[in-house]
Amino acid sequence: MTLHPTPPTLRQRSLVLGAIVLMLLCTIGVNALPLNGLTTRAVTSRYLTYLTPADFTFAIWGAIDLGLLSFGLYQVLPDRITQARLPNSWPWILLNCGATCLWLILWSYEWLWLSVIAMLGMLGSLIAIYQQLQVDRGPIAPWEFCLVQVPFSLYLGWLTLTMMANIAVWLTQIQWPGGGIPASLWACVLVALSGLIAGTIVLKFADVAYAIGIIWAYVGIAVRYATEPIVYPTTLATIGWVVLLLSVGLWRQRPAISRPNLHPVE
């Protein structure tokens, strides 16, 4: 007998919406005040690394925040597929929102080693949510897919590289010498590592939204460091790698009826 998990209650779903709204208000407040006299962008500019993308790429946060808010509003409505697809994820969503608010405060005060820990909480909770979504990958209407799956996929794609960038910023603050290895070479290693992670995910799940999130970060790095002889070609090669594996993943997940018959007719 198959056991079906209990959908989250209205109270739990209301907590999710409240946490998302609080996170968005915290994001606006930290930058509008600004907290400690520094916006998040100003702190980023103080500690530029080879993993810091061009300024325009940070606009993706608008898409991520809008997607999360849309999800939050949608999941409080009665009889929605979200209740069945995310039965155990509401605590992880609360944790993600709380960790994000904490990260914003720590980042503004330049407590960067603590911000790395907060971002680990963001990333870990997001991975848990993403895994739950993959467990229940059943038939879903396109608009429901956009409201439930896409926001978290896009967010995770962006955060895959942002986590490494956050660590790089902290190491820059403490003036870590890099163990004798140039900073540009370290950046290439981290870009390639994130590419391996991203490639594994897009090959297995054929997740276009996830691919867009991390490729957008790569594009920002390539634009900012277009004149760097090592970072630029490595980033372009990683983009090509992710696109290739995404294409393979999409082909593998086509409906069986649409695939060519590769077996000889007996």
C-alpha positions as CSV (number, residue, x, y, z in Angstrom):
1,M,0.0,0.0,0.0
2,T,1.4,3.4,-1.0
3,L,1.4,6.0,1.8
4,H,0.6,9.5,0.6
5,P,2.1,12.3,2.7
6,T,-0.2,14.7,4.4
7,P,-0.5,18.0,2.5
8,P,0.5,21.1,4.5
9,T,-2.3,22.8,6.4
10,L,-3.6,26.3,5.7
11,R,-1.7,27.6,8.7
12,Q,1.6,26.1,7.5
13,R,1.0,27.5,4.0
14,S,0.2,30.9,5.4
15,L,3.5,30.8,7.3
16,V,5.2,30.1,4.0
17,L,3.6,33.1,2.4
18,G,4.4,35.3,5.4
19,A,8.1,34.2,5.4
20,I,8.4,35.0,1.7
21,V,6.9,38.4,2.2
22,L,9.1,39.1,5.2
23,M,12.2,38.1,3.2
24,L,11.2,40.5,0.4
25,L,10.6,43.3,2.9
26,C,14.0,42.6,4.4
27,T,15.6,42.8,1.0
28,I,14.0,46.1,0.3
29,G,14.7,47.5,3.8
30,V,18.4,46.5,3.9
31,N,19.0,48.3,0.6
32,A,16.6,51.3,1.1
33,L,18.0,52.4,4.5
34,P,20.7,51.2,3.7
35,L,21.7,49.1,6.6
36,N,25.2,50.0,8.0
37,G,25.3,52.6,5.2
38,L,26.0,50.0,2.6
39,T,23.8,48.3,0.1
40,T,24.4,44.7,-0.9
41,R,25.8,45.9,-4.2
42,A,28.2,48.3,-2.4
43,V,29.6,45.5,-0.3
44,T,30.0,43.4,-3.5
45,S,31.9,46.2,-5.2
46,R,34.3,46.5,-2.2
47,Y,35.5,42.9,-2.7
48,L,35.5,42.2,-6.4
49,T,36.7,38.7,-7.3
50,Y,36.9,36.8,-10.6
51,L,33.6,35.2,-9.7
52,T,31.8,38.5,-9.4
53,P,29.5,38.8,-12.4
54,A,28.8,42.0,-14.2
55,D,26.3,44.3,-12.4
56,F,23.4,43.8,-14.8
57,T,23.3,40.1,-14.0
58,F,22.1,40.9,-10.4
59,A,18.7,41.8,-12.0
60,I,18.0,38.1,-11.8
61,W,17.1,38.6,-8.1
62,G,14.0,40.5,-9.3
63,A,12.9,37.4,-11.3
64,I,13.6,35.1,-8.4
65,D,11.8,37.3,-5.9
66,L,8.8,37.7,-8.1
67,G,8.7,33.9,-8.7
68,L,8.9,33.1,-5.0
69,L,6.1,35.7,-4.2
70,S,3.9,34.2,-7.0
71,F,4.5,30.7,-5.6
72,G,3.7,31.9,-2.0
73,L,0.4,33.4,-3.2
74,Y,-0.5,30.4,-5.3
75,Q,0.1,27.8,-2.6
76,V,-2.3,29.3,-0.1
77,L,-5.2,28.9,-2.5
78,P,-7.3,25.8,-1.7
79,D,-7.0,22.5,-3.7
80,R,-3.8,23.3,-5.5
81,I,-1.2,20.9,-6.7
82,T,1.4,22.6,-4.6
83,Q,-0.1,21.0,-1.5
84,A,0.6,17.5,-2.9
85,R,3.9,18.3,-4.6
86,L,5.6,19.9,-1.5
87,P,4.1,18.0,1.4
88,N,7.3,18.2,3.5
89,S,9.0,21.3,2.2
90,W,7.3,24.1,4.1
91,P,9.8,24.0,7.0
92,W,12.7,24.2,4.4
93,I,11.1,27.2,2.8
94,L,10.8,28.9,6.2
95,L,14.5,28.1,6.8
96,N,15.5,29.5,3.5
97,C,13.7,32.7,4.0
98,G,15.2,33.1,7.5
99,A,18.7,32.3,6.3
100,T,18.3,34.9,3.5
101,C,17.3,37.6,5.9
102,L,20.2,36.7,8.1
103,W,22.6,36.7,5.1
104,L,21.4,40.2,4.1
105,I,22.2,41.6,7.6
106,L,25.6,39.9,7.9
107,W,26.5,41.0,4.4
108,S,25.6,44.6,5.1
109,Y,27.8,44.6,8.2
110,E,30.6,42.9,6.3
111,W,30.6,39.9,8.6
112,L,31.5,37.8,5.6
113,W,32.6,34.6,7.2
114,L,29.3,34.4,8.9
115,S,27.5,35.3,5.7
116,V,29.1,32.1,4.2
117,I,27.4,30.1,6.9
118,A,24.1,31.8,6.3
119,M,24.3,31.1,2.6
120,L,25.1,27.5,3.3
121,G,21.7,27.5,5.1
122,M,20.1,29.1,2.0
123,L,21.7,26.5,-0.3
124,G,21.0,23.5,1.9
125,S,17.4,24.3,2.4
126,L,17.0,25.1,-1.3
127,I,18.5,21.7,-2.3
128,A,16.0,20.0,0.1
129,I,13.1,21.8,-1.6
130,Y,14.4,21.0,-5.1
131,Q,14.8,17.3,-4.2
132,Q,11.2,17.2,-3.0
133,L,10.0,18.7,-6.3
134,Q,12.0,16.1,-8.3
135,V,10.4,13.2,-6.2
136,D,7.0,14.3,-7.3
137,R,7.7,15.1,-10.9
138,G,4.3,14.0,-12.4
139,P,2.1,15.6,-15.0
140,I,1.5,19.2,-14.4
141,A,-0.1,22.1,-16.3
142,P,2.5,24.6,-17.8
143,W,1.3,27.5,-15.7
144,E,1.4,25.4,-12.5
145,F,4.9,24.3,-13.5
146,C,6.0,28.0,-13.8
147,L,4.5,28.8,-10.4
148,V,5.9,25.8,-8.5
149,Q,9.0,24.4,-10.2
150,V,10.5,27.3,-12.0
151,P,11.1,29.8,-9.1
152,F,13.1,27.2,-7.1
153,S,15.0,25.9,-10.1
154,L,16.1,29.4,-11.2
155,Y,17.0,30.2,-7.6
156,L,19.1,27.1,-7.2
157,G,20.9,27.6,-10.5
158,W,21.9,31.1,-9.5
159,L,22.9,30.1,-6.0
160,T,25.1,27.2,-7.2
161,L,27.7,29.7,-8.4
162,T,26.8,32.5,-5.9
163,M,27.8,30.2,-3.0
164,M,31.3,29.9,-4.4
165,A,31.4,33.7,-5.1
166,N,30.5,34.4,-1.5
167,I,33.4,32.2,-0.3
168,A,35.7,34.0,-2.7
169,V,34.6,37.4,-1.3
170,W,35.3,36.3,2.2
171,L,38.8,35.0,1.3
172,T,39.4,38.3,-0.4
173,Q,38.4,40.2,2.7
174,I,40.9,38.2,4.9
175,Q,43.5,38.6,2.1
176,W,44.1,34.9,1.7
177,P,47.2,34.5,-0.5
178,G,45.7,31.6,-2.5
179,G,48.3,29.0,-1.6
180,G,50.6,30.3,-4.3
181,I,47.9,29.8,-7.0
182,P,46.8,33.0,-8.9
183,A,43.2,34.1,-8.1
184,S,42.3,33.8,-11.8
185,L,43.2,30.2,-11.8
186,W,41.2,29.5,-8.6
187,A,38.3,31.2,-10.3
188,C,38.6,28.8,-13.3
189,V,38.7,25.8,-10.9
190,L,35.5,27.0,-9.2
191,V,33.7,27.8,-12.4
192,A,34.6,24.3,-13.8
193,L,33.5,22.7,-10.5
194,S,30.1,24.5,-10.6
195,G,29.9,23.4,-14.2
196,L,30.2,19.8,-13.2
197,I,27.5,20.2,-10.6
198,A,25.2,22.0,-13.0
199,G,25.9,19.5,-15.8
200,T,24.9,16.6,-13.6
201,I,21.7,18.3,-12.6
202,V,20.6,19.4,-16.1
203,L,21.5,16.0,-17.6
204,K,19.5,14.1,-15.0
205,F,16.5,16.4,-14.7
206,A,16.6,18.4,-18.0
207,D,15.9,21.5,-15.9
208,V,15.9,24.5,-18.2
209,A,15.2,27.0,-15.5
210,Y,18.1,25.7,-13.4
211,A,20.4,26.0,-16.4
212,I,19.2,29.6,-17.1
213,G,20.1,30.6,-13.5
214,I,23.7,29.3,-13.6
215,I,24.3,30.2,-17.2
216,W,23.2,33.8,-16.5
217,A,25.9,33.9,-13.8
218,Y,28.5,32.6,-16.2
219,V,27.5,35.2,-18.8
220,G,28.0,37.9,-16.2
221,I,31.5,36.6,-15.4
222,A,32.4,36.4,-19.1
223,V,31.2,40.0,-19.7
224,R,33.1,41.4,-16.7
225,Y,36.3,39.5,-17.5
226,A,36.2,39.4,-21.3
227,T,39.8,40.5,-21.4
228,E,41.1,37.8,-19.0
229,P,43.0,35.2,-21.0
230,I,42.1,32.3,-18.6
231,V,38.8,33.2,-17.0
232,Y,37.0,34.2,-20.2
233,P,37.6,31.0,-22.3
234,T,37.0,28.8,-19.2
235,T,33.7,30.4,-18.6
236,L,32.6,30.2,-22.2
237,A,33.6,26.5,-22.3
238,T,31.6,25.9,-19.1
239,I,28.5,27.5,-20.7
240,G,28.9,25.3,-23.7
241,W,29.3,22.2,-21.5
242,V,26.0,23.0,-19.6
243,V,24.1,23.7,-22.8
244,L,25.3,20.5,-24.3
245,L,24.3,18.4,-21.3
246,L,21.0,20.2,-21.1
247,S,20.3,19.3,-24.7
248,V,21.1,15.7,-24.1
249,G,18.9,15.7,-21.0
250,L,16.0,17.2,-22.9
251,W,16.4,14.6,-25.7
252,R,16.4,11.7,-23.3
253,Q,13.2,12.9,-21.6
254,R,11.2,13.3,-24.8
255,P,8.1,11.1,-24.8
256,A,9.0,7.6,-26.1
257,I,6.5,8.0,-28.9
258,S,8.5,10.9,-30.4
259,R,11.8,9.1,-30.4
260,P,13.0,7.3,-33.5
261,N,12.9,3.5,-33.5
262,L,16.5,2.6,-33.4
263,H,15.9,-1.2,-33.3
264,P,15.7,-3.1,-36.6
265,V,12.3,-4.4,-37.6
266,E,12.1,-8.1,-37.3
